[in-house]
Structures are given as C-alpha cells and as structure tokens.
Amino acid sequence: MPRATPPGPSRIVSVVIPVKDDAEHLRRCLRALARQTHAPDEIIVVDNGSTDASAKVAEDAGATVVPCAQPGVPAASARGYDAASGDLILRLDADGVPDDTWIAGVVEAFEQHPQVSVFTGGAYFTDGPRALRTPLATAYLGAYALLCAPTLGHLPLFGSNLAFRRSAWLDIRADVERDDPERHDDLDLAFHFGERHRIRRLPRTEMGISMRPFRSGHAFTRRIARGFRTVIAHWPEDFPPVRWVRLALRRILHRLGVPTPAQVAR
C-alpha cells in the first residue's frame, strides 16, 4: 500500500500505469513507487487484457486494478486517466523504474510553475549492453524530440515519464483518440494538450526504462509507423504551418488577455 505522505504541498497524486502481460516489469515498477519520498495517494494499474499475473501483481502491491477490454495503449491510458481522482496525474509504463524522488520532483515542478499544465521528462535504459545504454537513450529520445517538435510546434510528450493536471485532462479528454490501437498515444495527447495548455520539460527527474524498443526490428518499425499514423490523422487542421500559425495567434491573444473562440465556447 502507498505510504503516508509527509506534510507538504496539498496535492492529491494519482499514478497511472497501463499494462499488458508485463508482470515482472510491473513488480519492479511498483517496488520503486513504494520507495518514493513523496508517496502517491493512489496507484491505478490499467489491465489491458493481460493473460499473465499482471493484475495479481498490482493487487498484491495495493494498487487499484482497472480493467480495460478495449485493446491498445490509447484506450488503456485514457481509461486510467478517467479513473484517477488526483489533482495531479502521473503516467509511467510498466517497465518504468522511477528514482526515489520522482513524485516529489513532479509535485515541486507544478508548485513552482502554476501556469504549466503538463510536464514531460526523460529516461535512461536499465538493461541491455552497458556501453550502449546512454548513447542509445540519447539518440532515441533526441530523435523523437527533433522529429516531433516541428510537427507539433512545441515540446512532444514522453509517456514513460509524464505528468499533468487533472483539470487539463478533463479539458481535452473528449478529443483524444481511444478507438485506434495503432495510434501513438503520447503524440495524440501532445496534439491536444499543446493546443490549449503549457507543456514544459520536467527538470532533474529521469526514468529508468527497458531497452526493448531496440530488441525487435518489427517492434521498432511499428512504433515509427504509429507515429506517422498519428500525425497524418491530425491533418489537415494540424498540418504544421497551419498549426504553427494557430498556436502563435493563441499565444498572442493570451498575452493580450483576449479569450480565444474555444475558451468562449467553454
């Protein structure tokens, strides 16, 4: 069970972990969460049709298990965010190994930057050849940022180390893709969050992850295909030049204190 959080900022923290047939990684992830200096108020493990012991591992650790029969990470992740009751929703994957101060660092970042709705962090590999861990992680995340930032017009999101305000999720939840299991859920979230909310890099907080994206050429190619599929699905309204101009106008209006049409509609 999550331990009592010492006195500090009054924020209810929910951690969401989508999982499918990943019991051993999940067990390690939950042990790391049990060591947090700022304990989560709830841990939600979304079981996306596992046939292994993933659900039992979560239950034994005191997490809340939420079933999601609809296949795919987009559906499972959104199901977890919907179930979360915290002011802050933190997301990592079952293979994630957060350092002991991960949650404390996230809470501090939100307290110091009340105008920011979304924080996204980096990662390092915890397995695979030691000599390749750092250069591959740098290349993997660096390429992702370099390719996606121009498309989005802002920082992309990395779902293995992600945090956002529940109010921001409620603002976009009706727009995110849940039905297509071949969408890249991080990118889809980035398109929607970036439209109306500030996204910033999470400082001084890294996340250990598995090197499994590089263990199979098919798996790596599938990740790339999902990214392209997600980007194209947002066209023509989010075709880069169109999106850049729209976001620039929104920022100008925000500085002038003029509400956008979307804000007036809400």
NORMO-V170117 format. One record per run of one state. SS is the DSSP state (H for helix, E for strand, L for the rest). FROM is the first residue (numbers start at 1). TO is the last residue. If there is no record, write none. Layout:
ss	from	to
SS	FROM	TO
SS	FROM	TO
//
This chain:
ss	from	to
L	1	12
E	13	19
L	20	22
H	23	34
L	35	41
E	42	47
L	48	53
H	54	60
L	61	63
E	64	67
L	68	72
H	73	83
L	84	87
E	88	91
L	92	96
E	97	98
L	99	101
H	102	112
L	113	117
E	118	120
L	121	123
E	124	125
L	126	129
H	130	152
L	153	161
E	162	165
H	166	172
L	173	184
H	185	196
L	197	198
E	199	201
L	202	206
E	207	209
L	210	211
H	212	214
L	215	216
H	217	233
L	234	239
H	240	256
L	257	260
H	261	265
L	266	266
//
